[in-house]
Amino acid sequence: VYRLTRPLIPKDRQRLIGEAGAVLSGAQVVTEWTQTDGAWRATGYLPSDPFVHGQCTPGYRGCSYAEAVFYDNRQLRRVDTRDELAPGRFFADYDANAIWIADDPAAQTVEVARTETAVTGKSKDVLLSGLTIEKFANRAQRGAVQAEGPGWRIENNDVRLNHGHGVFSDSAHGEIVGNHLHDNGQLGLGGDADYGVVTNNEIDNNNTAGFDILWEAGGMKWFDSTGLRVSDNNVHNNNGVGLWTDINNIDTTYERNFVHNNTSHGIFHEIGYRAVIRNNRVVDNGGAERLSGWGDAGIRVSASRDVEVYGNILVGNTNAVMLIQQRRDDSPSQYGPHELDNINVHDNDITMTDHVTGMVSDDGNDDLHGRNIRFSNNTYRLARIDGRYFAWAGNNVTKTTWTQDIGNDTTGKFLTI
């Protein structure tokens, strides 16, 4: 176990390779405790001026502080006040530079995450492989691994128990391959690099720090990228969106991912441009917003242009494939305004027992004729063949209206289950 007090900054083409069991840790062991009123207190382990950033779940403030406490490798839940202290929780009093816990630290290992970054730098063609990278106090929207130079390859690492992102990539042509990215405070990974590759990773159980899902939390989030390819990942049980591209991502490809049991959308392409979402298995996503049409979806495309969704299998999601028309003026690019245009959803296999597939609008524009938005040749497996499982122009409609009046899926298949 290598307890870092500052980040490793590799040189060009340097390789950082961990032998079996090698751990980079951002935590310090807390050794001196004082018992007071049924709790234990340790001083001197907190920053005097903590960096505060991030939006938490309503009614909670703790996610915006990066320092964390671990009790025999089990992360304790931060509470906002001393009165909320209980077993499994800790309170950080920054004014007094004191950590409080309710679990007896005798004969146990108690650690506090303090170092912000494990590995970073602007060098090119760096390889990072075979390491466990854990317990870094990286702020929200930054990574314990912060790759900023071109051509980084981050492979076969176990990245866990960090506060913000496990990995953040600003590495053009960088590759994130074969890692286990789990139990991080905000996201497993994210970035804004062009021509990035994210493949064969397991991304699970992220957003342990209580970030607001609608702000930014879950498995992965990418922004302002060109040519991102996300393939063959197992993305599950994240508290938030599974896979998310938001703001001006163009030429994105999602393929052959297994995205399941995330509390929000499975795959979400938001205010972006050309994208292909194909041959993914998207199962049992949603629950945070259980609304018909407006709530969580297996695949959601919001205010985006030139998107093709095909060959996917969707089962058990709150909604299945949902298109959202919105008035979004956030940083439009030279590729046009952020709105639904030229969306082709075809040849997917969709099982629905509740809620809908289709299109809804929140800008008052329900008439999108001329936008080339179409559903065709999909297979639907429905609890009731006459149910209102489709959304269009502000209404939930039946299969008959969907096909005959709207003209969607005239060559589709409609089966009962």
Stockholm file with secondary structure:
# STOCKHOLM 1.0

chainA/1-417         VYRLTRPLIPKDRQRLIGEAGAVLSGAQVVTEWTQTDGAWRATGYLPSDPFVHGQCTPGYRGCSYAEAVFYDNRQLRRVDTRDELAPGRFFADYDANAIWIADDPAAQTVEVARTETAVTGKSKDVLLSGLTIEKFANRAQRGAVQAEGPGWRIENNDVRLNHGHGVFSDSAHGEIVGNHLHDNGQLGLGGDADYGVVTNNEIDNNNTAGFDILWEAGGMKWFDSTGLRVSDNNVHNNNGVGLWTDINNIDTTYERNFVHNNTSHGIFHEIGYRAVIRNNRVVDNGGAERLSGWGDAGIRVSASRDVEVYGNILVGNTNAVMLIQQRRDDSPSQYGPHELDNINVHDNDITMTDHVTGMVSDDGNDDLHGRNIRFSNNTYRLARIDGRYFAWAGNNVTKTTWTQDIGNDTTGKFLTI
#=GR chainA/1-417 SS CEECSSCBCCCTTCEEECCTTCEEECEEECCCCEEETTEEEEESCSCSSCCBCCCBSTTCCGGGBCCCEEETTEECEECSSGGGCCTTEEEEETTTTEEEESSCCTTSCEEEECCCCSEEESCSSCEEESCEEECCCCCTTSEEEEECSTTCEEESCEEESCSSEEEEECCTTCEEESCEEESCSSEEEEECCTTCEEESCEEESCCCSCBCHHHHCEEEEECSCBSCEEESCEEESCSSEEEEEESSCBSEEEESCEEESCSSCSEEEESCCSEEEESCEEESCCCSSCCTTTSCEEEEEESCEEEEEESCEEESCSEEEEEEECCEEEEEETTEEESCEEEEEESCEEEESSSCEEEEESSSCCCCTTSCEEEESCEEEESCTTSCCEEETTEEECHHIIIIISCCCTTCEEEEC
#=GC SS_cons         CEECSSCBCCCTTCEEECCTTCEEECEEECCCCEEETTEEEEESCSCSSCCBCCCBSTTCCGGGBCCCEEETTEECEECSSGGGCCTTEEEEETTTTEEEESSCCTTSCEEEECCCCSEEESCSSCEEESCEEECCCCCTTSEEEEECSTTCEEESCEEESCSSEEEEECCTTCEEESCEEESCSSEEEEECCTTCEEESCEEESCCCSCBCHHHHCEEEEECSCBSCEEESCEEESCSSEEEEEESSCBSEEEESCEEESCSSCSEEEESCCSEEEESCEEESCCCSSCCTTTSCEEEEEESCEEEEEESCEEESCSEEEEEEECCEEEEEETTEEESCEEEEEESCEEEESSSCEEEEESSSCCCCTTSCEEEESCEEEESCTTSCCEEETTEEECHHIIIIISCCCTTCEEEEC
//
